[in-house]
């Protein structure tokens, strides 16, 4: 799978009914029913986490050119990616309208109207929208697209620098809990200055290592400081009557979460979906013959009802095809647990269970403990997915003190960790000499460590990788 991961990824999107990329605009795809359900359950998780102290809103898609242009550093970061609307019907517009590449310049003019006093703070809003970026590189469904159909972006405003910094830490914890629920491992790093979100003081990012060794950025958190507040005049009156600029953050995740679920957990047989986002957590496969058919189907329905009453998502595959084809289909689609029931099983008062991560058949008695036993198998399946994924990550991050070893490490499908002095020119030199990207600061360097490039005292351990 590692050797042909790109081909495998493309094929599984079609075969498992995730997306269809044949839409006649490059870089835009259709969510198909099975993929849309995965997306839906993924969004339910992140929304539940955010809803604890955020409010969901929905802003318009179009951004006036004048508002977009106000934050010069920000628009410079997106100017080559913006789609523009220039006509209304047959008439030229007085002002060009941008399809949002991201929503800071749409949301913050409104924050300047809504925020007046310290009692209005903090403000914590988020929305799930589509964004558009004219991606000129090779597009890849869910990973590098021109329409990001699932963009969760949160935007907060605070009275103090300290509250703003704390919000960054809160977002980190939210994302960790979110990704943990999906059994997805992650590397958290502080992006280098040249890769910081345009207009931000600093950017924290979550990356994963895909099976081909490339890293995929799946979440970002930006401390915006007061740069956007000053541009859009977002001020408040404090308790002493003094007018001050707010401090702001923004944070986002996208379709790439689904890409990471597919890539991190998949195997040569297809998907292996975490239970929380699997459209069907249990698939019941009746083995039917003329004799005893009605009794088997009745028992399948009884089991389905019991499991659904316990809050589980269950389907019965009663298609008129061979059982082997059914087993193949649900392995491909990654259903966590299959239950097989035939006339002989019914006579023995059992069902044959099989977890998607293991080929072992497990006999479960059809008694009052069935629901608990099924839940237990799902828990074990999730824990195994999580352990396997974290083990893969730990095995694919390799430390080196020799700049000449970086290329060999990365070409072997790993991420290189190196000591770095933190100097921007030195960091760019590392990228130029190796041909790979400095993801960012992973942790502090040990005392006495020397920079892999300059030989000066190292401040940090930086991650270097081949990226999507």
C-alpha angles and dihedrals in degrees: 000000000000092000093053101024094133091054092043091051093050093047096047092055089060100035095048093045094244103133140344115221096187092097105129096247117079114244096018124103141178122245106231121211099266094044092044090057091052088050091048095052091044090054092048089060097050092042092052090052094048095042090069090079107354132077122223118232138167124224128192120271096232124078121194113241091235093058092044091051095051094082099056098184091048097050091044087062091055105027095108092048103049123115112212131208109209104165138054103204104311095336125095112240119241088228129025115245122214125216099234113264084185129340110245093105091046097048104037098062085059092048087058088059097042101044115073109136140026087255088068090062141131098035115189118181133160137181138189109221144141119263130194129220124169095232110197098184124083105300121225125186114261091356109060112011141150095227115044097201096186112044117157109192126176123196123191136180126200141185098231141036089237093055089049092052090048090053089057089055090047091053090050090054092047091052092046091053090045094051093041089058087058094045089241117148120215146194114221117204141161107242117238116254093259091055098043118123108270108267096012128121089220141341130223116200140191117216133180130202111237121211092264091058096252117127123234122204106225104168139021134192120191130197101209096183109194099315096105092037090059093045095050097031096241103173138155137197111243127213091275093053094254119138114231139172117252125238117234145199135185131190135185147186127180149179086308089083089068089046089054092049089053096043102040098046104028124106138185090287094055135257127007103194125200108243095243094063102030110116087218116028091184127025116197114207114195116206101215133197128165090258113067095003095130093047092050093049091047091053091047090054091047092052092045091053093048093050093045090050086057090057099260128135110237136174132185115219102211096156115144095248135103117288090236091062090050091052090049093049095051093044087053091049093046103236104179096223136020124197117200121198127179135162093272091049089051091052089051092045093237142113124211112235126196126185116219092233095052133044094213118120114225125197114223120189116234095236140108090292095060096097093049091046091051092049090049091054090050090051092051090048091052093047091050092050090050095047093047093049094049091046090053091052095048090050092051101054111081127183121219136174093196118083089204091063094057095084094050091049094050095042087053088063099262141114117247120224116201140171112257133187091216096239111142096220090049090051092051089048089056090052092047095047096045101033091227136106127262100227093194147261111333100177143325118293121246118261112277095018117144128219113260091226111027099029089226123128109296120232099181148021107238129196121229122192151153103257139200 
